[in-house]
Amino acid sequence: PFFETIKNKFYCRGKKLSLISKAEIKNIDHLGIVAGLIDEIGIVETINTKLGIDPREKISAGILVKAILINGLGFVSRPLYLFNQFFDDKGIKILLGEDVESDYINDDKIGRVMDKLYKYGLNNLFIEIVLSVIKKFQIDIKYSHLDATSFHLHGKYNSEENKDKSSEILRERPIIITKGYSRDHRPDLKQCVLDLITSSDGDIPLLMRAGDGNEADKAVFGKILVEFKKQMIFDSIMVCDSALYSQENLQLIQHIKWISRVPMTIKKAKQLVQSVEIGEIDPEELKKRAALNLDGYKWKEEIVHYGGIKQVWLIVESEKRKNSDLEKLDKKLKKERNKVEKLLKELRKEDFETTEQARYKLKGINKKLKIFGIKEINLIETKDSSNKAVYKIEGEGYEKTEEIEIQKKQAGRFILATNLVDKDKIKPEEIITNYKNQQSCERGFRFLKDPLFFADSFFIENPERIETMLCLMSLCLLVYNLGQRELRNNLKRAKIGIKNQLGKLTNSPTLRWVFQCFQGIHLLTLNGINQIVNLTDERNFILNYLPSSCRKYYLLTCG
């Protein structure tokens, strides 16, 4: 109705003007924010500089990548061959340029650009963009985080036959699509792996790397950090999970500063969490830890030499985790106690031909029990129904008190290690805080695997293009997290907030919520003149705290 009214008449200062020859309404929504962030980063210019511009092409590679990123952050699940349909009802001339038509964004063109990106070098391109972001937006990369995830795929891939595995972490061959350890809990499907390094400051992705589907984190994490050190001119302390911690990796990264969790498969680590005494904390220290969001944590330091590297091991006890572990232990005790009672009943009913056979059976049962045991009480000779001599064994269940006490003592405990010792030593509080920030990568993975994102599982069959899609997805994450960081930092500097989903003021909104707030903004074109419809005062206010390039897409000055 609104469109029809506008189409048929137009009023100016109360006077009816002539019929409008042409009227058009297109959606802008939050996509102007996305486009502005892409401009601020300089993605289009970087890609066009690296790949070149062919004057015969109707749309440059940089603009096409911008279109893919806008689509990816449009939060609608749409495969590559439907990208042009995504822009049918969007203000494409505002978002991508006056000369761009939606049918320019077709699957053939997308395929050619993806192949060019792959040929140029995805890791090199990504790092060049990231370095400019670090410099322009002053990203603090004192601490960086490494983790990996997997993406499942359907169908057959030629790379499965490619068994020529290179020892180089940045291979010249395509990734191998095959089965491996699935973080998606889909071991029946083939997959590829994405390794990601992010900053503690704003979760900005600093390095992305596509890996083979059966790649083990432990085998590649050390090599990834060495490569990252070569490519980045900055000295960052790398934070990683226990996959990094092996003697081979520690030797490999001995010239890199790191913090890692120690796996409990290491004998010394297991002994320490089971035996070390961690003293109580005085009230003053409790207040300090609460101010650092470390209430409920206590720790003890040990100097350890492992893998030929001198390091600090921090044995940490978390009260919250301890309570959780003790609850689990209680459930385990109850479950195994019931199991023992059932086994005792079955044991009393069973006949054995010899005493050795009876005791062997009891020994086998005890091997399967962890925190309980069954001891022999009586072994009696009796007759079966055919009057043949048989033996019956009677037992009694008991708790393995020593094992239970060990599990109680190690409840809530884990060990963090770092090679920052002597003059480079950092405080335990800093080690724990930055390890807790390891969720930086996990948040990125959750974002990339969101069902509304454009690649929750892949729809392209070429391994080279799958790698390229992983790179484009990582660029989407870069755009999103940078926008969120800038908005939050600007709101905090101004000591002001915007309303969240509950109507309360916050200076730490998610960018997704902001995107939702911008739904329903349209570009209205009347006789060739553009206007923005539904840009309320609240939306205008939010734009003031986003990078200035976002404003032009809503026809506002960038000042």
C-alpha positions as MATLAB code, in Angstrom:
seq = 'PFFETIKNKFYCRGKKLSLISKAEIKNIDHLGIVAGLIDEIGIVETINTKLGIDPREKISAGILVKAILINGLGFVSRPLYLFNQFFDDKGIKILLGEDVESDYINDDKIGRVMDKLYKYGLNNLFIEIVLSVIKKFQIDIKYSHLDATSFHLHGKYNSEENKDKSSEILRERPIIITKGYSRDHRPDLKQCVLDLITSSDGDIPLLMRAGDGNEADKAVFGKILVEFKKQMIFDSIMVCDSALYSQENLQLIQHIKWISRVPMTIKKAKQLVQSVEIGEIDPEELKKRAALNLDGYKWKEEIVHYGGIKQVWLIVESEKRKNSDLEKLDKKLKKERNKVEKLLKELRKEDFETTEQARYKLKGINKKLKIFGIKEINLIETKDSSNKAVYKIEGEGYEKTEEIEIQKKQAGRFILATNLVDKDKIKPEEIITNYKNQQSCERGFRFLKDPLFFADSFFIENPERIETMLCLMSLCLLVYNLGQRELRNNLKRAKIGIKNQLGKLTNSPTLRWVFQCFQGIHLLTLNGINQIVNLTDERNFILNYLPSSCRKYYLLTCG';
ca = [
       0.000    0.000    0.000;
       2.806    2.413    0.857;
       4.548    1.706   -2.445;
       1.325    2.175   -4.457;
       0.556    5.478   -2.688;
       4.038    6.823   -3.351;
       3.936    5.556   -6.923;
       0.734    7.391   -7.810;
       1.131   10.754   -6.111;
       3.620   12.957   -4.332;
       2.982   15.952   -2.046;
       5.247   18.930   -1.364;
       4.214   21.561    1.251;
       0.616   20.378    1.013;
       0.365   20.695   -2.755;
      -0.183   17.730   -5.038;
       2.522   17.465   -7.695;
       2.444   15.604  -10.990;
       2.335   11.816  -11.272;
       5.714   10.215  -10.716;
       7.181    8.644  -13.801;
       9.375    6.205  -11.902;
       9.515    5.038   -8.283;
      11.571    2.191   -6.840;
      12.049    0.793   -3.346;
      15.037   -1.380   -2.407;
      16.184   -2.807    0.920;
      19.286   -1.502    2.663;
      18.689   -2.776    6.219;
      22.035   -3.399    7.998;
      23.923   -4.010    4.762;
      25.065   -0.388    4.643;
      26.963   -1.025    7.882;
      28.604   -4.115    6.359;
      29.530   -2.220    3.176;
      30.969    0.665    5.217;
      33.115   -1.677    7.293;
      34.451   -3.348    4.130;
      35.365    0.115    2.814;
      37.089    1.078    6.078;
      39.244   -2.046    5.923;
      40.096   -1.405    2.256;
      39.305   -4.938    1.091;
      38.169   -3.911   -2.412;
      41.289   -1.825   -3.078;
      43.639   -4.511   -1.734;
      42.123   -7.260   -3.888;
      42.005   -5.101   -7.022;
      45.649   -4.100   -6.489;
      46.766   -7.717   -6.044;
      44.631   -9.333   -8.762;
      44.470   -6.412  -11.154;
      41.469   -4.917  -12.953;
      40.494   -6.205  -16.393;
      38.731   -3.371  -18.303;
      36.722   -5.992  -20.216;
      35.068   -7.203  -16.981;
      31.776   -5.581  -15.953;
      32.617   -6.002  -12.248;
      36.052   -6.063  -10.606;
      37.280   -8.889   -8.372;
      37.321   -6.534   -5.370;
      33.689   -5.488   -5.840;
      32.639   -9.105   -6.341;
      34.345  -10.124   -3.081;
      32.545   -7.203   -1.401;
      29.255   -8.634   -2.735;
      30.108  -12.078   -1.332;
      30.936  -10.605    2.086;
      27.712   -8.554    2.126;
      25.787  -11.708    1.276;
      27.668  -13.705    3.932;
      26.784  -11.122    6.583;
      23.211  -10.821    5.329;
      22.367  -13.788    7.602;
      20.389  -15.737    5.035;
      21.553  -19.182    3.992;
      21.971  -18.940    0.235;
      24.349  -20.945   -2.000;
      26.750  -19.340   -4.464;
      24.574  -19.877   -7.511;
      21.773  -17.816   -5.877;
      23.942  -14.846   -4.922;
      22.538  -12.622   -7.658;
      18.997  -13.318   -6.377;
      20.089  -12.069   -2.957;
      20.653   -8.629   -4.487;
      17.389   -8.510   -6.481;
      15.567   -6.546   -3.763;
      18.666   -4.767   -2.379;
      19.994   -1.291   -3.144;
      22.830   -2.763   -5.190;
      23.786    0.553   -6.835;
      24.269    2.161   -3.427;
      26.034   -0.878   -1.927;
      28.266   -1.877   -4.865;
      28.293    1.035   -7.300;
      26.109    2.770   -9.881;
      27.383    0.587  -12.750;
      26.720   -2.766  -11.039;
      23.705   -4.924  -11.932;
      22.683   -8.010   -9.950;
      23.118  -10.307  -12.977;
      26.845   -9.427  -13.049;
      27.174  -11.518   -9.878;
      26.746  -14.932  -11.452;
      28.252  -18.302  -10.613;
      30.732  -18.199  -13.534;
      32.147  -14.853  -12.449;
      32.289  -15.916   -8.799;
      34.129  -19.109   -9.800;
      36.706  -17.210  -11.865;
      37.402  -14.746   -9.033;
      37.685  -17.550   -6.470;
      40.230  -19.287   -8.724;
      42.235  -16.041   -9.041;
      42.237  -15.575   -5.254;
      43.483  -19.139   -4.772;
      46.200  -18.701   -7.392;
      47.419  -15.461   -5.801;
      47.713  -17.100   -2.358;
      44.927  -17.036    0.219;
      47.156  -16.825    3.298;
      49.256  -14.026    1.828;
      46.183  -12.034    0.829;
      44.542  -12.514    4.230;
      47.656  -11.442    6.129;
      48.097   -8.331    3.947;
      44.540   -7.253    4.801;
      45.037   -8.083    8.492;
      48.305   -6.110    8.752;
      46.576   -3.009    7.426;
      43.724   -3.499    9.937;
      46.176   -3.872   12.837;
      47.915   -0.646   11.838;
      44.830    1.449   11.056;
      42.713    0.387   14.040;
      45.613   -0.085   16.492;
      44.693   -3.661   17.381;
      46.569   -4.812   20.479;
      48.106   -8.193   19.662;
      50.142   -8.708   22.816;
      48.120  -11.918   23.186;
      46.883  -14.101   20.312;
      44.914  -17.356   20.375;
      45.203  -20.463   18.194;
      42.536  -23.135   17.758;
      41.008  -25.344   15.055;
      37.602  -26.590   13.950;
      36.199  -28.807   11.197;
      33.554  -28.304    8.519;
      31.730  -31.330    7.170;
      31.086  -31.846    3.466;
      28.969  -34.090    1.268;
      29.968  -35.929   -1.896;
      33.163  -37.305   -3.430;
      36.313  -35.218   -3.811;
      39.252  -35.909   -6.114;
      41.642  -34.752   -3.391;
      40.907  -37.970   -1.467;
      43.326  -39.742   -3.791;
      46.030  -37.125   -3.221;
      48.181  -38.776   -0.575;
      51.240  -36.591   -1.196;
      51.237  -34.872    2.154;
      53.665  -31.978    2.305;
      55.562  -31.254    5.506;
      55.228  -27.530    4.772;
      52.458  -25.899    6.807;
      51.513  -23.644    3.856;
      51.186  -26.258    1.106;
      51.239  -25.732   -2.631;
      48.735  -28.559   -3.165;
      44.984  -28.338   -2.398;
      43.651  -29.639    0.912;
      42.603  -33.294    1.178;
      38.888  -33.734    1.842;
      38.561  -36.867    3.927;
      37.200  -38.257    7.191;
      38.859  -37.324   10.463;
      38.132  -36.223   14.026;
      34.828  -34.345   13.711;
      34.076  -31.381   15.978;
      30.632  -31.397   14.314;
      29.953  -34.897   15.671;
      29.557  -36.175   12.106;
      32.298  -38.841   11.812;
      30.380  -40.379    8.897;
      31.094  -37.353    6.669;
      34.229  -36.084    4.986;
      35.555  -32.775    6.203;
      38.171  -30.056    6.044;
      39.826  -28.174    8.905;
      40.124  -24.451    9.615;
      42.952  -23.196   11.829;
      42.440  -19.702   13.187;
      44.600  -17.263   15.161;
      42.689  -14.378   16.758;
      43.621  -11.376   18.891;
      42.536  -10.995   22.514;
      41.604   -7.439   21.564;
      38.254   -7.744   19.800;
      38.661  -11.360   18.581;
      40.124  -10.081   15.307;
      41.236  -13.012   13.070;
      44.961  -12.609   12.376;
      45.659  -15.788   10.429;
      43.523  -18.410    8.728;
      44.696  -21.705    7.293;
      42.761  -24.509    5.633;
      43.868  -28.023    6.566;
      43.287  -31.630    5.511;
      40.233  -33.353    6.960;
      42.303  -35.883    8.922;
      44.854  -33.384   10.191;
      45.776  -33.625   13.892;
      46.095  -30.355   15.834;
      49.090  -31.703   17.720;
      50.958  -32.327   14.462;
      50.494  -28.851   12.993;
      50.010  -26.276   15.792;
      53.735  -25.812   16.413;
      54.420  -25.325   12.685;
      51.518  -22.849   12.391;
      52.979  -20.686   15.160;
      56.414  -20.719   13.535;
      54.854  -19.603   10.232;
      52.789  -16.926   12.001;
      55.963  -15.597   13.643;
      57.599  -15.309   10.191;
      54.645  -13.462    8.645;
      53.881  -11.081   11.521;
      56.360   -8.372   12.443;
      54.773   -8.151   15.892;
      55.882  -10.085   18.975;
      52.751  -11.798   20.285;
      52.322  -14.194   23.216;
      50.528  -17.219   21.755;
      47.793  -18.859   23.823;
      46.753  -22.384   22.927;
      45.006  -25.457   24.272;
      46.778  -28.678   25.225;
      47.072  -29.747   21.556;
      50.178  -27.540   21.356;
      51.882  -29.103   24.366;
      54.241  -31.856   23.234;
      58.030  -32.195   23.477;
      58.373  -31.873   19.695;
      56.248  -28.709   19.513;
      57.985  -27.081   22.486;
      61.317  -27.516   20.745;
      59.844  -26.099   17.554;
      58.468  -22.951   19.234;
      61.247  -22.336   21.760;
      61.834  -18.831   20.305;
      58.132  -17.935   20.528;
      56.445  -16.750   23.720;
      53.536  -19.023   24.620;
      50.948  -20.070   27.195;
      49.417  -23.539   26.931;
      47.368  -25.964   28.929;
      49.291  -29.072   30.011;
      47.625  -32.399   29.090;
      46.941  -34.715   32.021;
      48.472  -37.578   30.034;
      51.867  -36.287   31.214;
      52.869  -38.219   34.338;
      54.335  -35.235   36.210;
      51.217  -33.138   35.545;
      48.975  -35.873   36.903;
      51.116  -36.230   40.019;
      51.065  -32.494   40.698;
      47.279  -32.013   40.454;
      46.820  -35.012   42.757;
      49.365  -34.041   45.388;
      50.168  -30.331   45.487;
      48.820  -28.286   48.388;
      47.330  -24.897   47.445;
      47.089  -22.582   50.447;
      44.071  -20.529   51.478;
      43.758  -16.888   50.376;
      43.505  -13.908   52.728;
      40.474  -11.546   52.436;
      42.496   -8.728   50.836;
      43.775  -11.001   48.086;
      40.241  -12.317   47.539;
      39.067   -8.751   46.786;
      41.902   -8.232   44.284;
      41.045  -11.444   42.465;
      37.343  -10.581   42.390;
      38.209   -7.230   40.762;
      40.088   -9.163   38.048;
      37.117  -11.512   37.548;
      39.187  -14.299   39.126;
      37.096  -14.883   42.244;
      36.990  -18.585   43.024;
      40.468  -19.197   41.579;
      43.591  -20.138   43.511;
      46.927  -21.400   42.275;
      50.482  -22.442   42.982;
      53.568  -21.991   40.789;
      56.200  -24.631   40.038;
      59.356  -24.306   37.927;
      59.527  -27.293   35.587;
      61.837  -28.477   32.813;
      59.939  -30.350   30.126;
      60.957  -31.023   26.539;
      64.274  -29.340   27.320;
      62.493  -26.021   28.013;
      62.459  -24.210   31.348;
      58.915  -23.103   32.145;
      56.459  -22.065   34.827;
      53.675  -24.510   35.568;
      50.676  -22.895   37.236;
      48.553  -25.437   39.075;
      45.130  -23.761   39.091;
      42.047  -24.676   41.112;
      38.667  -23.254   40.107;
      35.991  -23.362   42.798;
      33.169  -23.421   40.231;
      34.793  -26.228   38.298;
      35.630  -28.089   41.523;
      31.982  -28.074   42.606;
      31.000  -29.329   39.159;
      33.639  -32.098   39.243;
      32.566  -33.187   42.747;
      28.941  -33.387   41.610;
      30.035  -35.584   38.712;
      32.058  -37.735   41.114;
      28.990  -38.210   43.351;
      26.967  -39.321   40.343;
      29.770  -41.658   39.290;
      29.892  -43.169   42.815;
      26.159  -43.748   42.835;
      26.195  -45.287   39.358;
      29.112  -47.626   40.119;
      27.644  -48.602   43.500;
      24.452  -49.729   41.755;
      26.542  -51.562   39.180;
      28.454  -53.422   41.944;
      25.213  -54.499   43.637;
      23.949  -55.865   40.343;
      27.237  -57.690   39.678;
      27.196  -59.257   43.160;
      23.721  -60.668   42.563;
      24.797  -62.127   39.211;
      27.997  -63.519   40.752;
      26.081  -65.361   43.491;
      23.924  -67.112   40.885;
      26.834  -68.289   38.718;
      28.379  -71.776   38.978;
      32.083  -72.376   38.353;
      33.821  -75.671   37.620;
      36.974  -74.735   39.580;
      38.014  -72.246   42.253;
      40.512  -70.729   39.792;
      37.718  -70.075   37.319;
      35.657  -68.315   40.016;
      38.560  -66.106   41.101;
      39.483  -65.311   37.500;
      35.936  -64.089   36.915;
      36.147  -61.843   39.996;
      39.499  -60.478   38.848;
      38.014  -59.584   35.449;
      35.112  -57.744   37.087;
      37.482  -55.713   39.297;
      39.518  -54.636   36.268;
      36.437  -52.895   34.856;
      35.583  -51.065   38.097;
      37.261  -47.708   38.717;
      36.249  -46.386   42.148;
      34.769  -49.562   43.631;
      36.025  -53.078   44.058;
      34.618  -56.486   45.009;
      36.527  -58.609   47.477;
      36.112  -62.334   47.995;
      34.243  -63.234   51.190;
      33.536  -66.896   50.722;
      34.213  -69.617   48.140;
      32.013  -72.668   48.681;
      31.672  -76.077   47.043;
      28.153  -77.260   46.247;
      26.228  -79.515   43.865;
      24.392  -78.481   40.718;
      21.116  -79.987   39.461;
      22.966  -82.979   37.978;
      24.721  -83.606   41.312;
      28.024  -82.431   39.885;
      30.462  -80.533   42.177;
      30.554  -76.785   41.423;
      31.825  -73.689   43.173;
      30.092  -70.452   44.087;
      31.808  -67.259   45.113;
      30.422  -64.668   47.499;
      31.793  -61.154   47.456;
      31.394  -57.775   49.063;
      31.630  -54.375   47.453;
      33.886  -51.646   48.828;
      34.901  -48.105   47.885;
      38.475  -47.503   46.718;
      38.945  -44.713   49.254;
      42.457  -43.805   48.104;
      41.328  -43.397   44.464;
      38.261  -41.396   45.538;
      40.405  -39.061   47.661;
      42.751  -38.501   44.703;
      39.807  -37.611   42.463;
      38.426  -35.274   45.120;
      41.777  -33.545   45.454;
      42.251  -33.042   41.711;
      38.663  -31.832   41.240;
      38.592  -28.411   39.565;
      42.337  -28.439   38.900;
      44.274  -27.928   35.694;
      47.786  -26.789   34.776;
      48.804  -23.845   32.604;
      52.382  -23.647   31.370;
      54.417  -20.783   29.910;
      57.999  -20.278   28.791;
      57.858  -16.700   30.109;
      60.312  -17.129   32.985;
      62.987  -15.075   34.750;
      63.082  -11.527   33.287;
      60.094  -12.230   30.987;
      57.943  -13.634   33.790;
      54.324  -12.500   33.932;
      51.912  -12.620   36.861;
      49.739  -15.720   37.404;
      46.634  -13.515   37.145;
      47.657  -12.524   33.620;
      48.287  -16.128   32.599;
      44.841  -17.295   33.787;
      42.961  -14.279   32.385;
      44.474  -14.704   28.943;
      43.919  -18.440   28.913;
      40.257  -17.796   29.726;
      40.232  -15.563   26.629;
      40.930  -18.683   24.553;
      37.185  -18.516   23.907;
      38.147  -15.857   21.343;
      38.628  -18.572   18.685;
      35.608  -20.542   19.853;
      33.375  -17.480   19.448;
      34.691  -17.127   15.899;
      33.929  -20.764   15.116;
      30.402  -20.452   16.520;
      29.871  -17.444   14.269;
      31.130  -19.263   11.161;
      28.975  -22.317   11.899;
      25.792  -20.354   12.555;
      22.945  -21.838   10.430;
      22.157  -18.319    9.154;
      25.695  -17.893    7.878;
      26.197  -18.738    4.210;
      28.275  -21.878    4.701;
      27.154  -24.025    7.620;
      28.100  -26.984    5.443;
      29.686  -26.577    2.039;
      27.956  -26.569   -1.310;
      31.016  -26.410   -3.591;
      32.912  -29.469   -4.744;
      36.313  -28.160   -5.806;
      38.884  -28.406   -2.929;
      40.637  -25.220   -4.106;
      37.348  -23.334   -3.961;
      36.567  -24.793   -0.548;
      39.841  -23.290    0.695;
      38.886  -19.994   -0.929;
      35.465  -20.103    0.713;
      37.149  -20.629    4.106;
      39.216  -17.511    3.405;
      36.092  -15.512    2.465;
      34.316  -16.756    5.585;
      37.299  -15.617    7.672;
      37.087  -12.194    5.992;
      33.409  -12.061    7.008;
      34.488  -12.780   10.579;
      37.116  -10.023   10.332;
      34.521   -7.492    9.113;
      31.984   -8.486   11.792;
      34.383   -8.551   14.758;
      36.092   -5.316   13.749;
      32.717   -3.557   13.498;
      31.689   -4.894   16.900;
      35.011   -3.846   18.457;
      34.817   -0.325   17.032;
      31.209    0.175   18.162;
      31.942   -1.040   21.703;
      35.131    0.994   22.037;
      33.438    4.166   20.778;
      30.489    3.726   23.156;
      32.849    3.157   26.104;
      34.934    6.216   25.233;
      31.777    8.330   25.082;
      30.496    6.700   28.314;
      27.174    6.026   26.656;
      25.122    2.996   25.666;
      22.398    1.765   23.337;
      19.375   -0.323   24.255;
      19.764   -4.094   24.159;
      17.107   -6.746   23.530;
      15.692   -6.166   27.034;
      15.519   -2.401   26.597;
      18.423   -1.774   28.973;
      21.403    0.407   28.092;
      24.636   -1.398   27.259;
      28.016   -0.268   25.954;
      28.844   -3.820   24.821;
      26.124   -4.694   22.293;
      26.614   -7.480   19.788;
      26.810   -6.339   16.193;
      24.159   -8.933   15.361;
      21.706   -7.101   17.614;
      22.571   -3.842   15.835;
      21.954   -5.591   12.502;
      18.506   -6.606   13.755;
      17.818   -3.017   14.824;
      18.463   -1.851   11.243;
      15.908   -4.160    9.593;
      13.262   -2.250    7.638;
      15.474    0.527    6.249;
      14.768    1.138    2.553;
      16.189    3.097   -0.317;
      13.404    4.999   -2.064;
      14.175    6.355   -5.546;
      11.707    8.959   -6.884;
      12.381   10.305  -10.366;
      16.059    9.478   -9.985;
      16.385   11.061   -6.512;
      17.414    8.738   -3.665;
      15.980    8.916   -0.145;
      16.430    6.674    2.890;
      13.190    5.569    4.558;
      12.877    4.513    8.229;
      16.244    5.858    9.405;
      15.014    6.721   12.899;
      16.841    8.924   15.414;
      17.901    5.787   17.312;
      19.434    4.229   14.191;
      21.117    7.508   13.286;
      22.527    7.649   16.817;
      24.069    4.162   16.442;
      25.682    5.138   13.125;
      27.531    7.958   14.907;
      29.491    5.321   16.867;
      30.365    3.129   13.886;
      33.199    3.878   11.418;
      32.337    6.937    9.310;
      32.201    5.022    6.003;
      28.983    3.330    7.178;
      27.085    6.632    7.124;
      27.319    7.265    3.383;
      25.258    4.155    2.630;
      22.383    5.786    4.494;
      22.949    9.032    2.524;
      24.468   10.809    5.518;
      27.630   12.882    5.512;
      30.729   11.015    6.671;
      31.928   13.793    8.960;
];
